[in-house]
Amino acid sequence: MLLFDNRAELRGKPAAHALIFGISSYRYLTSSEMQSFGIYYNSSGAITGYRIYQWLIDNQRRLAIPLATCRLLLSPSAREIEAQPELKGLTVPCTLDDFLLSTNEWRTDAQTNRDNLTLFYFAGNGFELGKSNPVMMLQDFGSGVGPMLRSSVAVNNLFYGMGPTSRQPDIARTQLYFIDTDRAIPKKEFSSFELMNTTAVFDAEPLGIDDRNAAVFYASTAGGVAYALEGSATLFSMALLRCLDGKAAVPGEVGPEGSVRWYVSTTSLVGGLMDTLNELNREAGAHQTFEVGGQVRNSIIRYLDEPPPVDVLIEIHPVEALPVSHVEVRNEEGTIVLKPAVPLDPHPYRVELPGGYYTLSVKIDPPHPSFADAHTRVRLATPPRAVWKVRVIS
Amino acid sequence: MTEPIINHRAARRGKPGLHALIVGVSRYPHLPDEEENSDSANLKMRQLSSSAVAAYKVYQWLVKWQNHLEVPLTTCRLLLSPSPVELKNEPTLKGLASPATLDNFREFVKAWREDARSSNRNMTLFYFAGHGVQRVRGDHVILLEDFDENEDPILQHAVDTTALIDGMAPIEGKPDIARTQLYFLDACRITPALFATYEQTPTAPLWDSKKKSPGEEFTAVLFYATGPGREAYGIKGEQTLFSKALIACLDGGAGYEDDNQLDDQGRPQWFVTTNSINNALEYYIRRVNQEINTLQTQMFRTSGLGPAVVLHRLNGPPEVDITLRIVPSAALDFARVEVLNDSGVPIWDLSIPLCPHPYFARLAAGHYQVGAKIDPAKPQYKDYKVRRMYVSPPEKKWIIKVDG
């Protein structure tokens, strides 16, 4: 369903085209059949897809390439509609036919300008068919008509079908894929087959130079599980959105006016995702790690309006020096932004500061034979967390 | 004889170790000479003149930095097939390593895997420089010394890197193997037109493809010297562009400061990680291209990234390329630039006018203060207020804007 269309305004200009799937309701899969595939009941695919869509709409003007189209296909469960009633009006079928139709329309938009950017997000069930062969399951998977894997789609087929060829020389060269599924290997179910075929999305065209910057972010590693919070979104999507909102931001070059523009890029996302995902892992008692495949090269995804907030932890070493350690933090203008009471409590001391340069000093007062003032140093606070350790041993 | 050229197994027994396999093929006796003006070759391939040196330089880097590696170097195997020009430029190569034939490669790779299997806390490093092709989307085939395009099967002396990497995965019954694996594939990824006439072009089998152990995660980070369908380049008799850029990254060009890890003096330590290499490689490939004055556009690609894997610790802040530009350039005769270090001490004595412009220099990574005064004062220009600049690899551009 094409929910957002700004093509007329952006005609002839580089534009971003997004395609989002969120599937929680599988027509033919019972929970025992799911278990035989090594997967679990998906309680959050549609909510996840919806949140990604909302984020894109809210941030359309902050993207490195402005948003031109966004297609959203959601098949929520009854529980999700209860938790997020807006999903009811957005519910559409997410069958194989719907997938084929929307991916082809999306590709047609992507083909209009090589400076376009595409974004693909799939939240739903999936598994690993073989080594390095992740598969996404569509709503009508398991109908019993045709081969067992009918209505499942290989990520590799989608990825290669979006590559530049003589038929689509001007396809978007910057492409982002987010595959938010399990990647369990369904050993038991598949062992009795010699060959199992997923459904192709695109034909394989003759090879050419593939100069895309195309990163595929997998929510889990091969054999791993992607977790979600019941009735809420997946851990991966929550980590991703936190990163896009600033947790993976990095400062750009200092501009001619001395200002710094913060941005999130593919490589800063790679760098920031694990810390953010680990925070959520701790909260949810999960163990999830991500992986990035495809052809990774740095591309800016979005710009921030202002420096992102950064969790700063200040640690004094040794802790015996705490009763005499006076901490002071100044910002770039030399204004004191932090002068906590002595001793630091709690320790390590946590404070949130806007990303940027700070001068951190620690003075020992009254003088103590075992400790010495710490050399005043400039620190750069960058998300997701800055740990400022200071040694005051004399 | 598959014994490693470096073997610290005895000293490292029971501890995790890095196991490296480095292969460099320039000499392809069944291919025309590099200079030969012959169109007889169907694949348009010729012998190479920089891959063996490239592999040797990667080996030298490992030896030099072995005590700084996050996972200490335990074994290193080396296969080299140097060209005459490389032997002339780098005589050490003569007899240093076994030639990179298919038979040797197979034996070495199996022995390497056995070492990798000694612990799942091990790390592996694989580097290949030589010819490479791509048959179908997503694959990459590396050609060994005895490759001969007139043979049938044509790729019987070539290896599919996907099969190589798959064979290094934890498998059922043998889950213990290095869970962190780095692959550097410094070879072309072109698809010769000849391949269109084949239905199948099987490569030499390395090992059986066994089922991956379910639930066992492992990280394999792949750095490709170039993108699919593209060529990778070398500097004749010296080394490949990619290896030169890679070593610049490893030497500190991809340094990453970790405020969380302090040295004895209380200063943050610097590391090189898989992610920091990914961030810096593009800059260094571009720089190497400029140094050798070529218009070749080589672009690297990475796959399998995830949480950063620390490769080694640097001795201190690495050197960073700085480009300083005054805007507008008409103000050059009046703009006195000041650059102070973290302690406020001037570190550059820049005369007026700044020459050359843009001014290019290298500085140790860290914090600096940069400003410019208009001297004598001119109504159309203004001072550039002193600002803090954080210098970190791979490069920094300072634009000093003084127009009013």
Interface residues (C-beta under 8 A of the other chain):
Chain A: G38 K131 S132 N156 Y160 G163 A184 I185 K187 A204 P206 L207 G208 I209 D210 D211 R212 T221 A222 G223 G224 P251 E253 V254 G255 P256 E257 G258 T267 V270 G271 M274 T289 F290 E291 V292 G293 G294 Q295 V296 R297 N298 H317 E332 Y357 A374 H375 R377 V378 R379 L380 A386 V387 W388 K389 V390 R391 I393
Chain B: Q134 V136 R137 G138 T162 D166 A169 T191 A196 S209 K211 K212 S213 P214 G215 E216 E217 F218 T219 G227 P228 G229 R230 D259 N260 L262 Q265 G266 P268 N275 N278 N279 E282 M299 F300 R301 T302 S303 G304 L305 G306 P307 A308 V327 D342 H367 Y384 K385 R387 R388 M389 Y390 K396 K397 W398 I399 I400 K401
